[in-house]
Amino acid sequence: MSTAVPGPATVSVVKVLCALAALTALAADIPLPGPVSAVKWQHGRAVALAGTMDAPVLLVFQGTAGTRKIEPGRAAAGARRVEVIDFTADREGTVQALLLAVIPVGRDRRLLCRFPEHGEASCDDLGERRCRLLAMDDADAAWCFGEGPAGMLLHRLTGPSGKPRFWLPAEGSLRHAAASRRAWLETPEPGRILLILPELSLAAVVNLDNGETQWNRLPAPAGLSGLESFAVHGDRLLALLPLDTAAGAGLKQRYGLFELRGAWRRAAPERDWPRGARLAGAEGEAAWIWNRLERRLERVALPPP
């Protein structure tokens, strides 16, 4: 038997093969155990929020590595219970979550908690920042959207101390944006954040180094429904939108996958989903749709750019 220690090249090949095996295992639809209230697809893995209001659980589906279970309440010392406001996963497998910690005596607190794949969880108090949406610029910089100091809406929660701490003043049409229940936040590439406000049919791309903001108006039907969802895929913007915007569609409304190419155009015209479905993310050559009714995450092939 050989006792030779594998060199760096061999180790790298093994890591690549393991990653390919994991992606292959996640190449088909993913069944979701029991009811879940949110699902995201990020960096080759699915993360779902399950459990109850008093005892939330984050489930990370990791292909051949199985399912990882995170109990956020264990990280919030002294809290009677916690609520998960939003969550995200980075390339290294660390899940970060915005938590509302209900304290038995004293003021409730909002926390940013990190749950690495290996190692102990940790939390930071967000103080005056009333964050509702969370996004990762890179492995070291978490940003959130919500009310906060200096009348700003976009806040850096982690990262180098010399970098800007906030952008996007709550002025003009953004004065009430922090209360939006339909706002959506994502990082299309390092150094930029994309904010979508469906009620205003607006999309903002914020340069995180200098605060420069580019506003774009979204064409209908993005502003006509309360159940739309979005995903960014490189420079492509995808959305799950109603197929019939006529009044009275109600519970029978069906949703389709669209891509913004000047106007919203069907990206998978042969597929549609029932009311309640959400676009969980996009990566590689596919988008991932959370079919809430069927309790599964469905892979949908994307057309070429």
DALINHU-V694191 format. One record per residue. N is the residue number from 1. RES is the residue in three letters. D_FIRST is the distance of its C-alpha to the first C-alpha in Angstrom with 1 decimal. Layout:
N_RES_D_FIRST / N_RES_D_FIRST
This chain:
1_MET_0.0 / 2_SER_3.8 / 3_THR_6.4 / 4_ALA_9.2 / 5_VAL_12.2 / 6_PRO_13.8 / 7_GLY_17.2 / 8_PRO_20.5 / 9_ALA_20.7 / 10_THR_17.6 / 11_VAL_18.9 / 12_SER_22.3 / 13_VAL_21.1 / 14_VAL_19.5 / 15_LYS_22.8 / 16_VAL_24.8 / 17_LEU_23.1 / 18_CYS_23.6 / 19_ALA_27.2 / 20_LEU_27.8 / 21_ALA_26.5 / 22_ALA_28.9 / 23_LEU_31.8 / 24_THR_31.2 / 25_ALA_31.4 / 26_LEU_34.7 / 27_ALA_36.1 / 28_ALA_38.3 / 29_ASP_41.0 / 30_ILE_40.0 / 31_PRO_41.9 / 32_LEU_43.3 / 33_PRO_43.4 / 34_GLY_47.0 / 35_PRO_49.6 / 36_VAL_48.6 / 37_SER_51.1 / 38_ALA_49.3 / 39_VAL_46.2 / 40_LYS_44.7 / 41_TRP_42.1 / 42_GLN_40.6 / 43_HIS_37.5 / 44_GLY_35.7 / 45_ARG_36.5 / 46_ALA_39.4 / 47_VAL_41.1 / 48_ALA_43.8 / 49_LEU_46.4 / 50_ALA_46.8 / 51_GLY_48.1 / 52_THR_51.8 / 53_MET_54.2 / 54_ASP_53.8 / 55_ALA_50.0 / 56_PRO_48.4 / 57_VAL_44.7 / 58_LEU_42.7 / 59_LEU_40.1 / 60_VAL_37.4 / 61_PHE_35.8 / 62_GLN_32.4 / 63_GLY_31.2 / 64_THR_27.8 / 65_ALA_27.9 / 66_GLY_30.9 / 67_THR_34.2 / 68_ARG_34.7 / 69_LYS_37.9 / 70_ILE_40.0 / 71_GLU_43.1 / 72_PRO_45.2 / 73_GLY_47.7 / 74_ARG_45.2 / 75_ALA_45.3 / 76_ALA_49.1 / 77_ALA_50.0 / 78_GLY_53.5 / 79_ALA_54.0 / 80_ARG_55.6 / 81_ARG_54.0 / 82_VAL_52.6 / 83_GLU_53.2 / 84_VAL_50.8 / 85_ILE_52.9 / 86_ASP_50.3 / 87_PHE_46.6 / 88_THR_44.2 / 89_ALA_40.5 / 90_ASP_39.0 / 91_ARG_36.1 / 92_GLU_33.8 / 93_GLY_34.5 / 94_THR_37.1 / 95_VAL_40.1 / 96_GLN_43.4 / 97_ALA_46.5 / 98_LEU_50.2 / 99_LEU_51.4 / 100_LEU_54.9 / 101_ALA_54.7 / 102_VAL_57.6 / 103_ILE_58.6 / 104_PRO_60.7 / 105_VAL_63.0 / 106_GLY_63.4 / 107_ARG_62.8 / 108_ASP_60.0 / 109_ARG_57.4 / 110_ARG_55.3 / 111_LEU_51.8 / 112_LEU_48.9 / 113_CYS_45.7 / 114_ARG_42.1 / 115_PHE_39.2 / 116_PRO_35.9 / 117_GLU_32.8 / 118_HIS_31.4 / 119_GLY_33.8 / 120_GLU_37.4 / 121_ALA_40.3 / 122_SER_43.3 / 123_CYS_46.8 / 124_ASP_49.7 / 125_ASP_53.4 / 126_LEU_55.0 / 127_GLY_58.5 / 128_GLU_61.2 / 129_ARG_58.9 / 130_ARG_59.5 / 131_CYS_56.5 / 132_ARG_56.1 / 133_LEU_53.7 / 134_LEU_50.4 / 135_ALA_48.4 / 136_MET_45.6 / 137_ASP_46.4 / 138_ASP_42.8 / 139_ALA_40.3 / 140_ASP_42.7 / 141_ALA_46.1 / 142_ALA_47.5 / 143_TRP_51.0 / 144_CYS_53.4 / 145_PHE_56.7 / 146_GLY_59.6 / 147_GLU_62.5 / 148_GLY_62.0 / 149_PRO_63.5 / 150_ALA_65.9 / 151_GLY_66.6 / 152_MET_63.3 / 153_LEU_61.2 / 154_LEU_57.8 / 155_HIS_56.0 / 156_ARG_52.8 / 157_LEU_51.1 / 158_THR_48.1 / 159_GLY_47.2 / 160_PRO_48.3 / 161_SER_51.5 / 162_GLY_53.2 / 163_LYS_53.1 / 164_PRO_56.0 / 165_ARG_56.3 / 166_PHE_58.3 / 167_TRP_60.0 / 168_LEU_62.2 / 169_PRO_65.6 / 170_ALA_67.0 / 171_GLU_70.1 / 172_GLY_72.1 / 173_SER_70.3 / 174_LEU_67.4 / 175_ARG_69.6 / 176_HIS_68.6 / 177_ALA_65.2 / 178_ALA_63.3 / 179_ALA_64.6 / 180_SER_63.3 / 181_ARG_61.2 / 182_ARG_60.2 / 183_ALA_59.0 / 184_TRP_55.4 / 185_LEU_53.2 / 186_GLU_50.2 / 187_THR_48.6 / 188_PRO_48.6 / 189_GLU_46.9 / 190_PRO_46.4 / 191_GLY_49.8 / 192_ARG_51.8 / 193_ILE_52.7 / 194_LEU_54.4 / 195_LEU_56.9 / 196_ILE_58.6 / 197_LEU_61.9 / 198_PRO_62.8 / 199_GLU_66.1 / 200_LEU_67.2 / 201_SER_65.4 / 202_LEU_63.9 / 203_ALA_60.5 / 204_ALA_60.0 / 205_VAL_57.2 / 206_VAL_57.1 / 207_ASN_55.8 / 208_LEU_54.2 / 209_ASP_54.7 / 210_ASN_58.5 / 211_GLY_59.6 / 212_GLU_61.0 / 213_THR_61.3 / 214_GLN_61.8 / 215_TRP_63.5 / 216_ASN_63.4 / 217_ARG_65.4 / 218_LEU_63.6 / 219_PRO_65.4 / 220_ALA_66.4 / 221_PRO_65.2 / 222_ALA_63.0 / 223_GLY_65.9 / 224_LEU_67.2 / 225_SER_64.7 / 226_GLY_63.4 / 227_LEU_60.1 / 228_GLU_58.6 / 229_SER_55.1 / 230_PHE_53.3 / 231_ALA_50.0 / 232_VAL_49.4 / 233_HIS_47.0 / 234_GLY_47.0 / 235_ASP_50.7 / 236_ARG_51.3 / 237_LEU_53.2 / 238_LEU_52.7 / 239_ALA_54.8 / 240_LEU_55.4 / 241_LEU_59.1 / 242_PRO_61.7 / 243_LEU_62.7 / 244_ASP_66.3 / 245_THR_67.9 / 246_ALA_71.2 / 247_ALA_72.5 / 248_GLY_72.0 / 249_ALA_68.5 / 250_GLY_67.5 / 251_LEU_64.8 / 252_LYS_64.5 / 253_GLN_63.5 / 254_ARG_60.5 / 255_TYR_58.3 / 256_GLY_56.7 / 257_LEU_54.1 / 258_PHE_55.9 / 259_GLU_55.1 / 260_LEU_57.6 / 261_ARG_58.7 / 262_GLY_62.2 / 263_ALA_62.8 / 264_TRP_60.6 / 265_ARG_59.2 / 266_ARG_57.3 / 267_ALA_53.6 / 268_ALA_52.7 / 269_PRO_56.1 / 270_GLU_54.7 / 271_ARG_53.5 / 272_ASP_55.5 / 273_TRP_55.0 / 274_PRO_57.3 / 275_ARG_59.0 / 276_GLY_56.7 / 277_ALA_53.7 / 278_ARG_52.2 / 279_LEU_50.3 / 280_ALA_47.1 / 281_GLY_45.7 / 282_ALA_44.5 / 283_GLU_41.4 / 284_GLY_40.0 / 285_GLU_42.1 / 286_ALA_43.2 / 287_ALA_45.5 / 288_TRP_44.9 / 289_ILE_47.9 / 290_TRP_48.2 / 291_ASN_50.1 / 292_ARG_51.6 / 293_LEU_53.4 / 294_GLU_50.3 / 295_ARG_48.0 / 296_ARG_45.4 / 297_LEU_44.2 / 298_GLU_44.8 / 299_ARG_43.2 / 300_VAL_45.8 / 301_ALA_45.1 / 302_LEU_47.2 / 303_PRO_49.1 / 304_PRO_48.4 / 305_PRO_50.2
